[in-house]
Amino acid sequence: MGPSIATVGDNCIDRYLPPLNRELVGGNAVNVAVNMQRLGHRAAYFGAAGGDAEGARVHTVLGQLGLDLASLKTIAAGRTSLTVIATGADGDRRFVSEDFGVRRGYRPDAADRARLKTMRHVHIGWLDDAGATKRALAQAGISVSQDLSVNAEACNISPMDLSIAFLSCDGGEALARDLARSVMAQGARLAVIMRGARGSLAMSGDDIFTGEAVPVKVRDTTGAGDSFIAGFVAAHLDGRSITDCLTKGHDEAARTCQIFGGFAQD
């Protein structure tokens, strides 16, 4: 049986500065796909990598994990995206620089969109297509989620047409509620606000739900939000309540905080 879940958008190499000196495959769309697959939902990844050693590593690592990579394109003359990360003693990470490489300008083509329309659910990460993919999928009746915190350009992060809109927030609960209301007013059917150690908040219609973060000893926070998304979406597709979905998201985020990167890899 082929995959029923797909993620679209960013892959990258996460380069950790000294003293860690590690390079790991990452990216919002990749991390969500890998963790969805680990949770029992066969996943396909749609994106682009360069024809360099880093791109070959993306193919190798994701292939070894069993992701469907039929729609992962190789841009022979391009560079694979690179994110440079500094990690503090508390495990929190700071993005030092980001080279978007072939990620910039990648958009699913007609064949990709036709395949995406066969999926039960599609999650979109960093994707600079001005919202074209999610509009096409929504018009076809496909359930779509997106992390609205990973794109800088406003044209790429409209909540319109989203079944689930995810957004990160460092502020208090009042700000989280305001963000959720704003996202709902702009067309999302379900808004989920990720607040790190402060927990989470979800809004569906006029109903508000909250979740509590799981306290753990943090090694690295990279990919924790992506794992939260995977846990939430997996539980949602399994028919769980919104409260249970938030709990599952926090469980997965806590697991990821105890490793380096968005998923376990050599």
Stockholm file with secondary structure:
# STOCKHOLM 1.0

chainA/1-266         MGPSIATVGDNCIDRYLPPLNRELVGGNAVNVAVNMQRLGHRAAYFGAAGGDAEGARVHTVLGQLGLDLASLKTIAAGRTSLTVIATGADGDRRFVSEDFGVRRGYRPDAADRARLKTMRHVHIGWLDDAGATKRALAQAGISVSQDLSVNAEACNISPMDLSIAFLSCDGGEALARDLARSVMAQGARLAVIMRGARGSLAMSGDDIFTGEAVPVKVRDTTGAGDSFIAGFVAAHLDGRSITDCLTKGHDEAARTCQIFGGFAQD
#=GR chainA/1-266 SS CCCSEEEESCCEEEEECTTTCEEEEECHHHHHHHHHHHTTCCEEEEEEEESSHHHHHHHHHHHHTTCBCTTEEEETTSCCCEEEEEECTTSCEEEEEEECGGGTTCCCCHHHHHHHTTCSEEEECSCCSTTHHHHHHHHTTCEEEEETTSCCSGGGCCCTTCSEEEEECCSCHHHHHHHHHHHHHTTCSSEEEECGGGCEEEEETTEEEEECCCCCCCSCCTTHHHHHHHHHHHHHHTTCCHHHHHHHHHHHHHHHHTSSSSSCCC
#=GC SS_cons         CCCSEEEESCCEEEEECTTTCEEEEECHHHHHHHHHHHTTCCEEEEEEEESSHHHHHHHHHHHHTTCBCTTEEEETTSCCCEEEEEECTTSCEEEEEEECGGGTTCCCCHHHHHHHTTCSEEEECSCCSTTHHHHHHHHTTCEEEEETTSCCSGGGCCCTTCSEEEEECCSCHHHHHHHHHHHHHTTCSSEEEECGGGCEEEEETTEEEEECCCCCCCSCCTTHHHHHHHHHHHHHHTTCCHHHHHHHHHHHHHHHHTSSSSSCCC
//
